[in-house]
Amino acid sequence: MAVRTEPLQAFPAPSGRSGFLWDAYKRMRRNRAAMISMVVIGMLVVTAIFADLVAPYSPSEQFLKSSGGVVENPLAPRRTGKFERPTADHVFGTDQLARDIFSRTVVGLRISLSAAFFAIVVVTVIGVVVGTFAASGSKSFDDLLMRVTDITYAFPDLLFIILLRSVFADSLFGFKSVLGIEASVLLLFLAISLTAWPTMARIIRGQLLTIREMEYTIAARALGARQSRIAVRHWLPNAVGPAIVEATFLAPRAIFAEAALSFIGIGVNPPTPSLGVLISEHFSWLQINWTGVAFPTATLAVLFLAFQFFGDGLRDAFDPRSRR
Amino acid sequence: MTRYLLGRLLQSAITLFFIALITFTLMHEVPGGPFDALAGERVLSVEFVRAQEAYYGLSDPLPQQFARYMGNLLRGDLGLSFAQKGQKISDLILDKMNASLLLGAMSFTIVFGFGVPVGVVSAIRRNTIWDYLGLALSTSLAAVPAFVTAFIFLIVFAVWLGWFDVRLGKDFGDSLGSVRNGLLPALALGAPSMALVSRLTRGAMLEVLDQDYIRTARAKGLSRGGIYVRHALRNALIPVVTLTGPIFAGLVTGSIIIEEIFGIPGIGSAFVTSVFQRDYGMIMGTTLLYATIIMLMNLVVDLLYPLVDPRVRIA
């Protein structure tokens, strides 16, 4: 999707591919941490998409073991199949209901990543539309956006999400599930997105206002380019950098919000195994089996680190001047 | 100056009004009322619930209720709690605020007490193993939210080493002895901000150390320590000082999850409980308090900025 600018005939085209996104990619390729993170994110996304194939068992299947009536050694701990330490059969062990933690973590990963994906799509769409309107529309609309952002910045994010999430108990306008996603999950995603779009709108607005005054806009206009061509060929590629960076950093925020809210019991409803639900369920049994908390937590940590390094890499690649 | 301050305060008041309006509307949209929630334990007669609702003015139209709430708020009255019989919201908040403020203050001390020195050392010993170690540590801590750090701490210190009890925060804030129990939560809460502060200090310090006046000081024969502390650090701290306000606000208002994990009886966990109990007064009180803290801290920093950096003047 690299946007290519056609060079004027008087100047020979530089050899090889060029274009805004391609240049940024070339700069990022030198950043090892960002490239590794990109591969990690890619692998996690593939795992999440094919979660049903990757997970060896169903997330709700129980592996109870009966002692068979005859107790051979009464002093040995009873093997019930619950709280098993990691073994070859259950690489992350089993939980308090003898379910496979690995399978549940893989499905949880899918929920976390869909939270990120959903937030990015919704926030980008609202942000671009509102931001463009604010930059090109009336003054009063612009002022309104500023007031809305003031309120969002002063409103503690988590409080707002908790309240909004509680308003709709388990159904979204009467639907229990939409497109196969549970309404409670969807609502949580929606609440997360609603706290984040004003920042995106502000970024888009700021970018457009700056670019409009740039020399290359004037140059393109002087060369007789149409307004639509200027917008698509010149403004969009230059405005898109900070927006992509902001969108990348939205992912860890959405993943965090899902996990944190599910942990306190206002997010995804059990038995749906989101990472937050998993941590919350296993938290009560921390002293008996810490692996149940450790593996979902580690998955979250990998997600956060990967998105952070990838986002940092993107920011440096899009704006070489911002390098430390 | 007075004009600027008045303008800012007016703007904050308007923002606060809309936050109150949004919270009020959302909270009344939450299914079930304060007395339905109580009925989970005891069976309440319909007549009793109606009588209670009438007593607390809950059967009036919502706009009327909102107007009454705002009127009382202006007189400093936050109303009564539905969940804790006969308790004033202001008393409950003050009571719960102790633990949250203490936790926030401990975190704040850790954030700047460690963040600034780590940043300074990284800058002075630039491109050595110490610099890289500090950078790796702070980048990782900044990326991972307190939520995850807290569980890592619990597994390592409470389960493996057995130094702490898992629910270590339950009497935090009651006595001086309980302060020790706040170390782990405060460290987890402050870790991301600490990383941010150390990275910022390092960057600012490097920039200052490149300046001509540092070379002049060195040429005059001043001791290295004197240059670092009296000439470099004083200027490098300018951007760090501007972060104190937002970080403090973030620590105090961002401790909901940490309080839930460690069982600290603070304002954050009280908010979560109040949502479950539909304790309207408590929900409003907490939200408005948090919003006030955030806006106040931003204002304080904007006012502080010209004091630490004389080049900046308030318009």
Interface residues (C-beta under 8 A of the other chain):
Chain A: R147 D150 I151 Y153 A154 F155 P156 L158 L159 F160 I162 L163 L164 S166 V167 A169 P252 F256 A259 A260 F263 I264 I266 I279 F283 L286 Q287 W290 V293 A294 T297 L300 A301 F304 L305 F307 Q308 F309 D312 R324
Chain B: Q11 S12 I14 T15 L16 F18 I19 I22 T23 L26 M27 E29 V30 P31 T139 S140 A142 A143 V144 P145 F147 V148 F151 I152 L154 I155 A158 V159 W160 V166 G203 T253 G254 I256 I257 E260 I261 F271 V272 V275 I283 T286 T287 Y290 A291 I294 M295
